[in-house]
Amino acid sequence: MEDLPRDPFADDPEDPTEALGGLEDNEPLTPAERDEAITDLADVEVFRSLLEPQGVLGLVLDCPECGEQHYFDWELLRGNLRQMIDEGQPQVHEPAFQPDPAHYVSWEYARGYVDGVIDTEERR
């Protein structure tokens, strides 16, 4: 079974991403970047296991390129990181459609939540 979300332009003869060209020619990840992506993937799995039962649908990330916040559900995050690890770049994907910000948390919040759970367990 494929772990990655399907490319929304797969098999589309009018693929608008063709105009971007050359994206496949990106430099491969450095060993440090690859290790960071593997660590991020492990973090996302832990975040999801603890936060999804609380109603959290994914993470909101600040985009350094456009300055806006982007909402990623757990599967899209996981798929993007797998793609980065395997091929050195995330695949094209559709952004979340009218996400409810109340159902997403920041990476920092997720990290703090996990740290709090770990601290609580260690005290028991």
N, C-alpha and C positions, 0 to 999 in steps of 0.2 A: 504494500500500500504506500502511496506517495505521501510524504510528510509535508510537502510544500503546497501552498495554495496555488491553484491553477492560474496561469498567466491569462489575464482577461482579454488579451489580444492574440492568444494562440490561434493559429489557423485563420487569422483575419487578413485577407488580401489588402485591406485598407488600413493596416496597422499604423496608427499615428506615431508610434515610437520609432519607426524606421527612419524618420527624419533626424533623429538624434544620432544614429549611426555610431559605430565603433565602441559601443559600451562593452562589448565582449572583450575588447582589447585592454581592459584595465589591468594594472599591475596586480600580480598575486599578493595575497596578504603576507606580511612579514611573519616570521615565527612568533614574535611578540603580539602582533595583531590577532593572529590565529588563536593564541593562548587566551587573549582577552575575550574573544568571541566565544570560545568554549566555556570560559568562566561565566560570561553573561548568560549563555544558554542554561547552564546549571542553576544560576540565580533565578532565571525566569521560571524554571520548573518548580523550584522551592516556593517562589512567590505565588505561583498559580495554585500549588497544593494547599497553601494556607489561606490565600485571599479569595479564591473562587467560591469556596463554601460560604464566605461572608457576603457574596453578591458582587464582588469586584470582577468586571469583565476583561480588564487588561490594564495597560499602562498608558499614561499621557507623557509624551516626551517633547521637550522644547527643540524646535528645528533651528540649528544655527544658520541655515541657508536663507530661510524666509522669515525667521523670527516668530513664527506661529507655533501653536501647540498642535501636535498630531496624536491621534488616539489609535492605539493598536490593541486588538484583542489578543488573547493568549496564543491562538493558533498562528496568527500573522507574525507575531513576534518570534515564535518558535521557528516558523518557516523561513523568515528573513535571516535569522542567525544560522540556521542549518545551511542555507544557500551561501551565506558569507563564508562559513567554514569550508564548505565543499567546493565552491567556485570563485570565491574572492569578491563577490558582489551580491547585493540583494536582488531578487527578481522584481519586475514591475508588478505593482499591485494597486488596487483601487483603495482610496482612503475610506475610512469609516464614514458612513452616511448618517449625518445628524446624530452623532453620539451624544449620550447623556453624560455630561462631565461628572455627575454624581456617582457613576459606576466605574470610574477610572481613577487610579492613583498614580502619583509620581514614583519614579525609581527610588528616590530618597525615602518616601513614605513606606514603600514596600520593604526596603532594606531595614528601616527602623522597626517595622512590624515584626519581621523575621527575627531581628536581634532581641526584641522584647519577648517573643515566644521562647527563644533559646534561653534567655536569662531566667524566665519563669520556670522552665523545665529544670534548669541547673539548680535552682533554689529548692526544689522539691526533693 
